């Protein structure tokens, strides 16, 4: 896969993200407009729960291309506190506001302390809160878990809870996505039957970064796994890099479109 092909593919697999304390309705409107590019739309936009309505309205105003872009939000973010009721309520509220997907943080400190049950209870509550109305992505915070055995255990916990995706990181800790952590997660997904998707987030900034991960995932799961229903990048700065690569294409805008996701 050359960088141009990687950029085309990665664009349609990206959750364009802004999860900053400085976010405003205006900045989220701008984010949604950036998600619809001359080369196609991103798979999703990921925003704080307070901005789900703004994101939905903005995307709806941008026409058919933007309609393919889903609104993603977060719960128990970024701390991943072990608080079942709070995590479930935040997830329910996000779904009620119209989020198509919720990225919830595994209470990873509980796992580090050996309390697997706390993780199971919280993930089960968030899965129930999503129901059939929204996808559930479980953020493992692999950079905090560090140990491959713990990353594998966290991956299995997410899959056992019915997660639609397991995700590397919040992007809010010193170490985020790494090829080593992704390798462990891919192995667990493959061994589970390959039904659960994978989202790589935190530190994916260049077309080269995206290309390397796309090749890593395809080597384990096959090219068919590289579609919005089973694979995403979560990033903010990556879009600029992808567009810079695509703008060098002598053939012009590719018209690549992200695939629609239905519930």
N, C-alpha and C positions, 0 to 999 in steps of 0.2 A: 504494500500500500504506500503510495507516495503522499507527500504532505497535502497536495491539493485534494486528493480523494479523501484523506483523513479529515480535512477541514470541512468538506461537504457533508460527510457523514456525521461528524461531531456536532455541527450546528443544529441538526435536527434531533439530536439526542441530549440537548442541553437544557437544564433548568436555570435560566438566567436569574441570578439571585441578588437581592439586597436585604440584608438582615442587620441593619445598623441603627444605633440609637438616634441618629440624625435623620432617619427617613421621615418624609412628609408625604401627604397626598400628591403634591406636585412632583416629587422625585419618583414616586411609584408610577405615576402616569408616564413620566419620561422613560422609566425602565420598560414599561409595557410597549411603548413605541419603539424602543431599541430592539425589542424581541422580534419585530417583524422587519426583516432585512431584504435587500434586493436579491439575496441568495436563498430566501426562504425564512420560515419562522422557527423559533426555538420550540422545543417540546413543551416547556412550561416556564412560568415565572414563579419564583419563590419569594414570599414576602411574610412579614409578621402578620399575625391574625387581625390586627386592627386595620390592615390595608387590603384584606381580601375583597371587600366590596368595591373599593376603588379599582383594584386590578381587574375584577370581572367587568365592571362598567367600561373601563378603558379598552380592554380587549374587544368587547362587544361593539364598540364604536369604530373599530379599525377594519371591520369587514371579514370576509370569508377566510382569508389567510390567517388572521389573528384568532379566529374561532377555533382553530386547531390547537391553540396553545392553552394548556390547562393552568389553573391557579393552584399553586402549592403553598402550604403554610407549615408552621411548626408548633409543637407542643413540648412542654417540659424543657424548654430551650433557653440557654444552652447548658444549664447546670445539670440536667438529668437527675433531679432530686427524686428520692424514693417517697413519692406522695401519690398514692393510687387515685384518690378522689380528685386531687387537683389536676393530675395529668388527664384523667378521663373527662373531667368537665371542660378543660381547655380544648380537648379534641372534639367533644360534642359541639361546643360553641363554634369551632372552626368549620365543622361540617355544616352546621346550620347556617352559617354565613355564606356558604357556597363554595368552600374549598373542595377541589376535586381530589386532592392528595394531602396527607398530613405526615410530616416527618417528625417523629417523636424520638426523644433521646432515651435510650436504655438507661436505667439507674445504675450506671457502670461502677459507681463507688460501692454499691451493695455487692456487685459481683466480685470486685476486688477484695471485699471483706468476707467473701464466701457465702453470701446470702443469695442463693439462686432463686429461692421462693419469692423474694421481694421483686425480682425481675419478672418472674412468671406472672405474678398477680397484676403488676402494672401494665405489662404488655397485653395481657388478656383483656383488661379493662379498656385499653385504647383500641384494641381490635373490635370490641363490642361497640364502642362509641362510633367507630367508622361505619360499622355495618356493611351494607352493600352499596352505600352512597359514595364512599371515598376509598381510595387506596391508602394503605398504611405502609410507611417506610420507617424502619427502625434504625436509628443512628447508634452505632456501637461505640463511637469515640475510640477508635483503634489506637491512636497515639497515646492515650492514657492507659489503655489495657496493656499494651506493649508486648506481653508474652503471647507467642503464637497459639499456645494452648488456650489461653483466655479469649483470644480473638475467635478461635474456633468454637469455644463454648458459647460465647455471645451470639455468634452467627446461628448456631443451632437453636438457641433460645428464641431468637427472632423468627426463624422459620417455623419452629414448633408452635409459636403463638399465632401463626397465620399471616405473617407479614407478607406484603406483596413485593417488597424490596428490603434488602439490608443495605445500609449506607455506612461508609467509612467514618465520617467525621462531621463535626459542627463547623469546622473552620475557625473555631474560637480558642484553640489550645495550641501550644508550641509545636507539636507534631501532629500532622493531619494525615491525609492519604499517603501511602507508600506502596511501591510494588510488592513488598513483602506481605503487608497486611492484605492487599488485594488477592494475592496468591492463596492465602489461607481461606479467605471468604469464598473464592471461586471453587476451591476444593470442596468446601462444605456444601455449596449450592449444587455442584455436580453430583456429589454423593447422595444428596437428598432427592434427586430426580430432576433437578434443573427447573423446577416450577417457579421458584422465587427469583426476583430480579436483583440487580446490583446497581447501586448509585455510588459513584466515586466523587468525593467532594473534599475541598481543602487543599490548596496548593497546585491545582491544575491551571496553569497560566498561559502556556504556549501551545502552538499547533504541534510541536514536537512532543510535549507532554501528553496531549490527547492521542496522538498517533501511537505512542508507546503503549498506553493503556488499551486502546482499541485492539492492537495486535495481541496483547497479553490475554485479553478476554476472549478474543476469537480463537486463540490457540487452545483454550480449555473448553469453551462452550460452543464453538462454531460461529460462523458468520451470521446465522439466523438469530442469534441472541442479541445482536446489535440492532435493536429496534426500540422505540420508546416504551413499549409495554414491558420490556425486560432489562433495559439498560439506560442509565442517565449519567451525565456529568452535572454536578452542582458547582457553579462558578459565577463570578462576576467579570473579572478581567479577561477571561478566556475569549469572550465574544470578540473583543477588539482584535486579538491575535488571529482568530479564525477569519474575520473579515479582511484583514490585511493580506492573508494568504490567498483568499478567494478573489480579491480584487486584482491579483496578479494573473488571473486566468485569462489567457488571450481569447477564449471563447465567450467571455462575458458572464453575467449572472447565470447561475446554474438552474435557478428556479426550484432548487431542492425544497421540499416541504416536509415538515414534521408530520407524523401520522396522528390521526385523531385517536383519542382514548375515550371509550364509552363506559358507562356504568349502568 
